Structure formats: structure tokens, C-alpha cells
Amino acid sequence: MLSPADWMIWSLATLFEAAVVVCSVHRKVFRRYFFLNLYMLFNVLVSLGRFQVLIHQGRSSVEYRYFYFYSDALLTIVLFFALISLYSFVFQELQLERYLRLGAVLVLAGTAWFSYAVVNQSSARMLTHFAFELSQNLYFIGLVLTYALWGAILKLRETRVLLVQLVLSLGVYFSAYAASYAISNLRPNLFSYIYLLVPIIGCLLPLAWAYAIWRVPEEARLAPARLAVVPR
Amino acid sequence: MMAGVIFAFSAAALLQFFVSYCRSLIAASSKQVLSAEVKDVTGIQRIPSGDDFRRVMQLLQLCPERPEDRNSVQAIGAYFRLLNFLRSTVARLVPSMHAWTESERGQCAYFAAVTLERRISFSRDMLAQQMDA
């Protein structure tokens, strides 16, 4: 069953996810940031679904594990498309949308093929392992793509504060997740601490997005060179 | 081996994204001019120094909290601690790093002063609403 801390983190995460959608609707940017909102809506639904399964079947049940991994794979795919939508904002003026869509489908298909190839060699419950493998690989691809997007923002001198904050918070989220996965592989004895850390990291992205959408006006601008760690 | 490489890459990326995110929060407040009243209270006259940060944060704790500020104040607090750590380690060996951390710490203090200004006007608005009611 859930401990009081688990309850609190779960409620906060669901609340922040819903807050992103509410803020977007209130600021009339829901359609503009459709994929970001879609990801948050899916997150709310998945949180509620997981909670239902958890209450009825328990955390150690097979049903909960299946639901968890399949829903996680689905969420990662939607988050991948949210990231691609941020790419299309940055490259809007270069009119590369068609190529971006094609590239996104190719990257997704390539990641799925790679995950299948890894699972195919050694697994009996292939579909479940495929969902887990795909999810993990997409997280790392997401981190690399977000890093490349940040490079493009600096290079193209993107000045929209809201877009910059959305990308940077996504970068923090992806890199924190990737670091926590990697460290739990390096030091399995730290897994019990990482297990507590992961839901907290999960709260940060909706919190930062809700803050950015609520507080930063669409027309706010800044010089991106000021944000680079290494001065340009 | 692979997990080690992924960890090194993601930790470096995390640091870079976090620093840039904090700087984007600071940049949004750096254009705002402080009122004479807040300048008097905080002691920041022209260029803020990193040593002002703690004092301004203490003043900030005395004001009623605005929910929309909480996230950014916590992020900048963490950034300030990171800068202090760099200042007491790496910056001792690299003089240019020392100047950079000092300037960033000053920017953090300015951010805190701008937040203080917002909280003061928020408290005044709340008081005015209560008086009207």
C-alpha cells in the first residue's frame, strides 16, 4: 500500500499535471502547445488508472506491473511527440516541418526496432520487456534530442522566454531521469533511494511547465546568449 | 561501462540545463527596476552583491508567500548553493571562475530583491482588499 509520502507525491504530481492543462486553457495557449497538454492529460489519466489498479490489485500484483510498464511506454511516446512539437516551434521560420515529422517517425521506428532487437535475443515475455526497453531507450533519445534542441536555440538565437523555459525544464527532467536510471544500474544498492527520487523528479516537469505557462507572457523575449553556461 | 557513460553524460546535461534554467528565471527579473523603498530595505544601491542574498531571503521569509513564486525561489536558492560550492572549490583555482560566480551570486540577490518587491505589493493589495471588505 501507499505510504503517506507516496500519497503526497502522487497527489501533488497529478495536481501539477492538471494545473498545466488548466493554465494553458486559461492563457488560451492549449491548442498552440497541444502535444504538451496532451502529454499532461495522458499523465493525469494514467495516474488515476494506476491508482485504481493499485487500490484493487496491490503494488506487487502482476496487473499493476503490466499496467505500469505499458502506460509508461505510451507516455514516453507522447512525450517524444511533445518534444518534436517544440522542435517545430524553434524551426518554424526555416519551414522544416515536413522533414521534422519524417525524422521523428524514423527516430521512433529506429528506437522501436533497436528495442525489439535487444529483447528478441533473450526474452520470454517479449511484449512486456519490449515496452520497458522502448520506454528506457526513448528517455535517453529524448535527452539527446533535447540537448540538440538547446544547441539549436542558442545557435538560432531563439528569444521566446516561454519556449526557452519549456525546453530547459524538459532538459532537466530528461537528464535527471537518465542520471537516476544510470546510477541505479551502476550501484544497485542505491535503488531504494532512487526509487524515492523518481516520483519527485516526475513532479518537477509539470510544476515548471505550469509556472512558465502561467507566469511568462507569450511576447516576453530575452537574449539566449545570456543563458549559456559558457559565455558566447 | 555503458551505464557509467550515460551517467556522466546525463549528469553534465542536468547541470547545464539547470544552470541555464535558473539564468532564464533571473533574466526575466533583471529588467525590473527596484523601488527606492526596496533598495533601502535590502541595502542594494547599485550593483547587488552575493553577500546580500541571505539577508534578502530572510526578508522574503517575513512576507506572505505568493504561490506562483515558490518554485522559482526554491530553484534560485539551489542555484545559489551550487554557486557557493563552486566558489569555495573550483573558483579558488580559476580566477575567471571566481569573477563569474560573484557576478551570478549578485544576480541571484537581485532576483530575490525583485521577488521581495512583488511580495510587498501583493501584501499591500491583500491588506487593501481586507480594509475594503
Interface residues (C-beta under 8 A of the other chain):
Chain A: F140 L143 T146 Y147 W150 V161 V164 Q165 L168 S169 G171 V172 F174 S175 A176 A178 A179 Y181 A182 I183 N185 L186 L207 A208 Y211 W214 R215 V216 A220 L222 A223 R226 L227 A228 V229
Chain B: A3 G4 I6 F7 F9 S10 A11 A13 L14 L15 Q16 F17 F18 V19 S20 Y21 R23 S24 L25 A27 A28 E68 N71 S72
